[in-house]
Each structure stands twice: as structure tokens, then as C-alpha cells.
Amino acid sequence: MALTKLERNFDRDQNDIMLLAQAGRLDPRVLKERYETELRPNIFSRVGMHDIALREGLEAYFPAS
């Protein structure tokens, strides 16, 4: 769920991810691993945009990581 919210990036998605991150319900390493193994192999267009969305999301929601 969090991966699709990172890509869509609407205000409500940003808020949802922030709440999950603050509550300790997301692990940035797991999020990145699942993106690379489960989601990215199934992306057929705009792969670079998805990569950027993940990177920027990780930086925004997990600044200490």
C-alpha cells in the first residue's frame, strides 16, 4: 500500500505515509527491498519516475535512514 501511495503522491497519500512512518509501522529498508523485488519488475513505463518517487519518499519520511 505504501509503495503505491509514494508513486501517486497526493496530499492524502503523503499524510498516510507520514502517519505510518511516525507510528513505526514502516521500515525503510523493507519498503525499498519490496519496491526492488516486487513492484519495480512489474513497471513497464516511467520506471525512472517511480525510482525518483521512492528515493524522495524515503528521504522525506525517513530522514535519518
C-alpha positions in Angstrom: 0.0 0.0 0.0 2.7 2.5 0.9 4.6 1.9 -2.4 1.5 2.9 -4.4 1.0 5.9 -2.2 4.5 7.0 -2.8 4.1 6.9 -6.5 0.7 8.6 -6.6 1.8 11.2 -4.1 -1.5 13.0 -3.4 -1.7 15.1 -0.3 -3.8 12.3 1.5 -1.2 9.8 0.4 1.7 11.8 1.9 -0.3 12.2 5.1 -1.0 8.5 5.3 2.7 7.6 4.7 3.8 10.2 7.3 1.5 8.7 9.9 2.6 5.2 9.2 6.3 6.2 9.4 5.8 8.2 12.6 3.9 5.2 14.2 6.9 3.0 13.3 4.7 0.8 11.0 7.1 1.2 8.0 10.7 0.1 7.8 12.5 2.0 5.0 14.8 -1.0 4.3 11.8 -3.3 3.8 10.0 -0.7 1.7 13.0 -0.3 -0.6 13.5 -4.1 -0.8 9.9 -4.7 -1.7 10.0 -2.0 -4.3 13.0 -3.5 -5.9 11.8 -7.1 -5.8 8.0 -6.9 -6.1 7.0 -3.6 -7.7 9.8 -2.5 -10.0 10.0 -5.7 -12.1 6.3 -5.1 -13.0 6.7 -1.4 -14.0 6.7 -1.1 -17.8 6.8 2.7 -18.3 8.2 5.7 -16.4 10.5 3.5 -14.4 12.7 6.4 -13.6 9.8 8.4 -12.2 9.0 5.5 -9.9 12.6 5.3 -8.8 12.6 9.0 -8.0 9.3 8.8 -6.1 10.8 6.0 -3.9 14.0 7.9 -3.3 12.3 11.2 -2.5 9.8 9.4 -0.3 12.4 7.6 1.7 14.3 10.9 2.2 11.2 12.8 3.2 9.7 10.2 5.6 12.8 8.6 6.9 15.4 11.4 7.0 17.7 9.5 9.4 17.9 6.4 7.2 
